[in-house]
Amino acid sequence: MILEPMQPDEAQELETYTNATSAAVEEELDQLLPAVDDSEEAQLFEAMRYSIFAGGKRIRPLLIMATNEALGGNKKRALRVAAAMECLHTYSLIHDDLPCMDDDELRRGKPTCHVQFDEATAVLAGDALLTLAFEILSDKETHADPTVRIRLVALFAQAAGGQGMLGGQMMDILAESRDTDTEYDQGALARLQRKKTGALFSACCEASMILNGGTNEEYHRFTSYAKNIGLAFQMVDDILDVVGDKKKMGKEVGKDDNAGKVTFAQLMGVEGASRQAEFLCGQAADYLRPFGEKAHTLRLLAKFVVTRTH
């Protein structure tokens, strides 16, 4: 399926949806995160809130909420799962920015957590957000059925762990020392990024399926959609690291090349990576064809992934 360009009215529609959904997720997060008080732990709580409320696209919570809507699910339950996912994602960003990892000083146009506070506080803030994610999922307010809660906990653990995001991160670190001409190809890079980035994208749609149930075909279609846009999202990230604007990005650009990282833009060229991202998002939208208007927002998200500039 060829993905039609996003029209101005569609962009406005998605922006309105994004703003409303992000505000609802942030309200939920504000209630779930510890308040900054005069306790000895206050700096930890401040660092957690600083990182969570630093802005961002909130695309993972948006995936959860839009999939939940397509399935006709309960909004309150989905909001709690979306908040848990944002805690998990933010933990990964805090740790990814540390000097021992990517050593970034800017995130979303603001000093990274370890720059704003210190390295030890950043490590603890990331750890605290990760564990808070599982606390949220295991609470009966997320779902009355303990089996559902256990499945959500298992899903998040698998997506974030050694077989998912962290495994992809390890592969990414090792890839920096490889000879890209002889040892790394597009297939290997796709496997890396399906773990590092795609695992959480897939988990977002799968989490909504766990909350609401569904057929095997529905499960296949929604998770296939998520895997495709997750990989396309990373391709666009690689492209923007080459041609993106630092002010729009809110972080340094050109770091991947300087660090010797293997990227889709490097292996395929900017134009080749762009065409492949468009193909993946077109295919993703096609997976949702049977759901008609119920999946309208998810199709708009697929268009956003390939048109975003930051």
C-alpha positions as CSV (number, residue, x, y, z in Angstrom):
1,M,0.0,0.0,0.0
2,I,1.3,3.5,-0.9
3,L,1.0,5.8,2.0
4,E,-0.7,9.0,0.9
5,P,1.0,12.2,2.2
6,M,-0.5,13.7,5.3
7,Q,-2.8,16.5,4.4
8,P,-3.0,19.8,6.4
9,D,-6.4,18.9,7.9
10,E,-5.1,15.5,8.9
11,A,-2.0,17.1,10.6
12,Q,-4.3,19.4,12.5
13,E,-6.6,16.5,13.5
14,L,-3.6,14.5,14.8
15,E,-2.2,17.5,16.6
16,T,-5.5,18.0,18.4
17,Y,-5.7,14.3,19.3
18,T,-2.0,14.3,20.4
19,N,-2.4,17.4,22.6
20,A,-5.5,16.0,24.3
21,T,-4.1,12.5,24.8
22,S,-0.8,13.8,26.0
23,A,-2.5,16.1,28.5
24,A,-4.5,13.2,29.9
25,V,-1.5,10.9,30.2
26,E,0.5,13.7,31.9
27,E,-2.3,14.3,34.4
28,E,-2.2,10.6,35.2
29,L,1.5,10.7,35.6
30,D,1.3,13.7,37.9
31,Q,-1.0,11.7,40.2
32,L,1.2,8.6,40.1
33,L,4.7,10.1,40.5
34,P,5.9,11.0,44.0
35,A,5.4,14.6,44.9
36,V,8.5,16.8,45.6
37,D,8.5,17.6,49.3
38,D,11.0,18.4,52.0
39,S,12.0,14.8,52.5
40,E,15.6,13.4,52.0
41,E,14.4,11.7,48.9
42,A,13.1,15.0,47.3
43,Q,16.0,15.3,44.8
44,L,15.2,11.8,43.4
45,F,11.5,12.7,43.0
46,E,12.4,16.1,41.4
47,A,14.7,14.3,38.9
48,M,12.0,11.8,38.0
49,R,9.5,14.6,37.4
50,Y,12.1,16.7,35.5
51,S,12.6,13.9,33.0
52,I,9.0,12.7,32.7
53,F,7.7,16.3,32.1
54,A,10.5,17.4,29.8
55,G,8.2,17.2,26.8
56,G,8.4,14.8,23.9
57,K,6.1,13.2,21.3
58,R,4.5,10.7,23.7
59,I,4.2,8.4,20.7
60,R,4.2,5.2,22.8
61,P,1.3,6.3,25.1
62,L,-0.5,7.6,21.9
63,L,-0.1,4.1,20.4
64,I,-1.7,2.5,23.5
65,M,-4.6,5.0,23.6
66,A,-5.3,4.8,19.9
67,T,-5.2,1.0,19.8
68,N,-7.4,1.0,22.9
69,E,-9.9,3.2,21.2
70,A,-9.9,1.1,18.0
71,L,-10.8,-1.9,20.3
72,G,-13.5,0.1,22.1
73,G,-11.6,-0.2,25.4
74,N,-11.8,1.4,28.8
75,K,-10.0,4.8,28.8
76,K,-9.0,4.9,32.4
77,R,-7.3,1.5,32.3
78,A,-5.4,2.4,29.1
79,L,-4.3,5.7,30.6
80,R,-2.6,3.8,33.5
81,V,-0.9,1.5,31.1
82,A,0.2,4.4,28.9
83,A,1.6,6.2,32.0
84,A,3.5,3.0,32.9
85,M,5.0,2.8,29.4
86,E,6.1,6.4,29.6
87,C,7.8,5.7,32.9
88,L,9.6,2.8,31.3
89,H,10.6,4.7,28.2
90,T,11.8,7.7,30.2
91,Y,14.0,5.5,32.3
92,S,15.6,4.2,29.1
93,L,16.3,7.8,27.9
94,I,17.9,8.8,31.2
95,H,20.2,5.9,31.2
96,D,20.9,6.2,27.4
97,D,22.1,9.8,27.9
98,L,24.6,8.9,30.7
99,P,28.4,9.4,30.0
100,C,28.9,5.7,30.0
101,M,26.4,5.3,27.2
102,D,25.7,8.1,24.6
103,D,27.0,10.9,26.8
104,D,24.4,13.4,25.7
105,E,24.0,16.8,27.3
106,L,20.7,17.8,25.7
107,R,17.3,15.9,25.5
108,R,14.2,17.6,24.1
109,G,16.1,21.0,24.2
110,K,16.9,20.8,27.9
111,P,19.9,19.6,29.9
112,T,19.8,15.8,30.3
113,C,19.0,14.4,33.8
114,H,22.7,13.8,34.7
115,V,23.6,17.3,33.6
116,Q,20.8,18.9,35.5
117,F,21.4,16.9,38.6
118,D,24.3,14.5,38.7
119,E,25.1,11.0,37.4
120,A,24.2,9.1,40.6
121,T,20.8,10.9,40.8
122,A,20.1,10.2,37.1
123,V,20.8,6.5,37.6
124,L,18.5,6.4,40.6
125,A,15.8,8.4,38.8
126,G,15.9,5.9,35.9
127,D,15.7,3.0,38.2
128,A,12.8,4.5,40.2
129,L,10.8,5.2,37.0
130,L,11.4,1.6,35.8
131,T,10.2,0.1,39.0
132,L,7.2,2.6,39.2
133,A,6.1,1.3,35.8
134,F,5.7,-2.2,37.3
135,E,4.1,-0.9,40.4
136,I,1.4,0.8,38.2
137,L,0.8,-2.3,36.2
138,S,0.5,-4.6,39.2
139,D,-2.1,-2.3,40.9
140,K,-5.7,-3.5,40.8
141,E,-6.7,-0.1,39.6
142,T,-5.1,-0.9,36.3
143,H,-7.3,-4.0,35.9
144,A,-9.5,-6.0,38.4
145,D,-8.3,-9.3,36.9
146,P,-5.0,-10.3,38.4
147,T,-4.3,-12.5,35.3
148,V,-4.5,-9.4,33.1
149,R,-2.1,-7.5,35.4
150,I,0.4,-10.4,35.4
151,R,0.3,-10.6,31.6
152,L,1.0,-6.8,31.4
153,V,3.9,-7.1,33.8
154,A,5.4,-10.0,31.8
155,L,4.9,-8.1,28.5
156,F,6.7,-5.0,29.7
157,A,9.5,-7.1,31.2
158,Q,10.0,-9.0,28.0
159,A,9.9,-5.9,25.8
160,A,12.4,-4.0,28.0
161,G,14.7,-6.8,28.9
162,G,17.6,-8.8,27.3
163,Q,15.4,-10.2,24.6
164,G,14.0,-6.7,23.8
165,M,15.2,-3.2,24.3
166,L,18.2,-3.9,26.4
167,G,19.4,-6.6,24.1
168,G,19.1,-4.2,21.2
169,Q,21.1,-1.6,23.2
170,M,23.9,-4.1,23.8
171,M,23.9,-5.0,20.1
172,D,24.1,-1.2,19.3
173,I,27.1,-0.8,21.6
174,L,28.9,-3.7,19.9
175,A,28.0,-2.4,16.5
176,E,30.1,0.7,17.0
177,S,33.3,-1.3,16.8
178,R,32.4,-3.2,13.7
179,D,33.5,-2.8,10.1
180,T,30.2,-1.8,8.5
181,D,31.4,-2.8,5.0
182,T,32.1,-6.4,5.9
183,E,30.4,-7.2,9.1
184,Y,27.1,-5.4,9.3
185,D,24.2,-5.2,6.8
186,Q,20.7,-4.0,6.7
187,G,19.2,-7.2,8.0
188,A,21.4,-7.2,11.0
189,L,20.6,-3.6,11.7
190,A,16.9,-4.2,11.3
191,R,17.1,-7.0,13.9
192,L,19.0,-4.7,16.3
193,Q,16.4,-1.9,15.9
194,R,13.4,-4.2,16.2
195,K,14.7,-5.0,19.6
196,K,16.0,-1.6,20.7
197,T,13.1,0.5,19.4
198,G,10.5,-1.8,18.0
199,A,10.0,-4.0,21.1
200,L,8.3,-1.2,23.0
201,F,6.3,-0.1,20.0
202,S,5.0,-3.6,19.6
203,A,4.3,-3.9,23.4
204,C,2.1,-0.8,23.2
205,C,-0.4,-2.4,20.8
206,E,-0.1,-5.7,22.5
207,A,-0.9,-4.1,25.9
208,S,-4.1,-2.8,24.6
209,M,-4.9,-6.3,23.2
210,I,-4.3,-7.7,26.7
211,L,-6.6,-5.1,28.2
212,N,-9.4,-5.8,25.8
213,G,-8.9,-9.2,24.3
214,G,-9.1,-10.0,20.6
215,T,-8.8,-12.6,18.0
216,N,-5.5,-14.1,16.7
217,E,-5.9,-12.1,13.5
218,E,-6.4,-8.9,15.4
219,Y,-3.4,-9.6,17.5
220,H,-1.3,-10.2,14.3
221,R,-2.5,-7.1,12.6
222,F,-2.0,-4.7,15.4
223,T,1.4,-6.0,16.4
224,S,2.6,-6.1,12.8
225,Y,1.5,-2.5,12.4
226,A,3.5,-1.6,15.5
227,K,6.6,-3.4,14.4
228,N,6.6,-1.7,11.1
229,I,6.2,1.8,12.4
230,G,8.7,1.1,15.1
231,L,11.3,0.3,12.5
232,A,10.3,3.2,10.4
233,F,10.5,5.5,13.4
234,Q,14.1,4.5,13.9
235,M,14.9,5.0,10.2
236,V,13.6,8.5,10.4
237,D,15.6,9.1,13.6
238,D,18.7,8.1,11.6
239,I,17.8,10.4,8.8
240,L,17.2,13.3,11.1
241,D,20.6,12.8,12.8
242,V,22.1,13.6,9.3
243,V,19.8,16.3,8.0
244,G,17.8,17.4,11.1
245,D,17.8,20.8,12.7
246,K,19.4,21.0,16.1
247,K,16.8,23.5,17.4
248,K,13.8,21.4,16.2
249,M,15.4,18.2,17.4
250,G,16.3,19.5,20.9
251,K,19.5,17.6,20.8
252,E,22.8,17.4,19.0
253,V,22.8,16.0,15.5
254,G,25.5,14.1,13.7
255,K,26.4,12.2,16.8
256,D,25.8,8.8,15.3
257,D,28.3,9.3,12.5
258,N,30.9,10.8,14.9
259,A,30.5,7.8,17.2
260,G,30.9,5.3,14.4
261,K,27.4,3.9,14.8
262,V,25.8,1.8,12.1
263,T,22.6,3.5,11.0
264,F,20.0,3.0,8.2
265,A,21.0,6.4,6.8
266,Q,24.6,5.2,6.5
267,L,23.8,1.8,5.0
268,M,21.0,2.9,2.7
269,G,21.6,6.6,2.2
270,V,19.1,9.2,3.3
271,E,16.9,8.8,0.3
272,G,16.9,5.0,0.5
273,A,16.1,5.0,4.2
274,S,13.3,7.5,3.6
275,R,11.7,5.3,0.9
276,Q,12.0,2.2,3.1
277,A,10.3,4.1,6.0
278,E,7.5,5.1,3.7
279,F,7.0,1.6,2.5
280,L,7.0,0.2,6.1
281,C,4.4,2.8,7.2
282,G,2.3,2.1,4.1
283,Q,2.3,-1.6,4.9
284,A,1.5,-0.8,8.5
285,A,-1.6,1.2,7.5
286,D,-2.6,-1.7,5.2
287,Y,-2.6,-4.1,8.2
288,L,-5.4,-2.0,9.7
289,R,-7.6,-1.9,6.6
290,P,-10.2,-4.3,8.1
291,F,-10.8,-2.0,11.1
292,G,-12.0,0.9,8.9
293,E,-12.6,4.2,10.7
294,K,-11.9,2.7,14.1
295,A,-8.2,2.7,13.2
296,H,-8.2,6.1,11.7
297,T,-5.9,7.7,14.3
298,L,-3.4,4.8,14.0
299,R,-3.2,5.4,10.3
300,L,-2.5,9.1,11.0
301,L,0.2,8.1,13.4
302,A,1.8,6.0,10.6
303,K,1.8,9.1,8.4
304,F,3.3,11.2,11.2
305,V,6.2,8.8,11.6
306,V,7.5,9.4,8.1
307,T,6.8,13.2,8.0
308,R,8.1,14.3,11.3
309,T,11.0,16.8,11.5
310,H,12.0,16.2,15.1
